[in-house]
Amino acid sequence: MQRNTSEGLDTNSGPMGWFGAGIVVVVVVGWVVVVVVSTTVVDVVGRVVVVVGAAVVVVVCGGVVVVVVVSGEARTLGIAEQPVTARQMASAARRAVEERTMSYRQRLAKA
């Protein structure tokens, strides 16, 4: 058996030497793959959770704002106590615009 002492490698290692080297390579490569894949998955999942969470917050807050605004307008227009339909909202808004227009015309007529 000859040994390459200058590099510290066994040139006549045979199958067992390659097997050992293969195990080391598989373990190292497997560890790197697991680390990369797991951090990528965690990163992607984290981003998805953040995006979905933000979307839920936006939708919920937007829905609350719409409900508050619509119910506030309904109270202002005097149709708040019963459930408000789109037709009721439209007619109340039209009446409010007509009233404002009439009062504006009356003010113009007085001037």
Secondary structure, 3 states (H helix, E strand, C coil): CCCECCCCECCCCHHHHHHHHHHHHHHHHHHHHHHHHHHHHHHHHHHHHHHHHHHHHHHHHHHHHHHHHHHHHHHHHCCCCCCCCHHHHHHHHHHHHHHHHHHHHHHHHHC
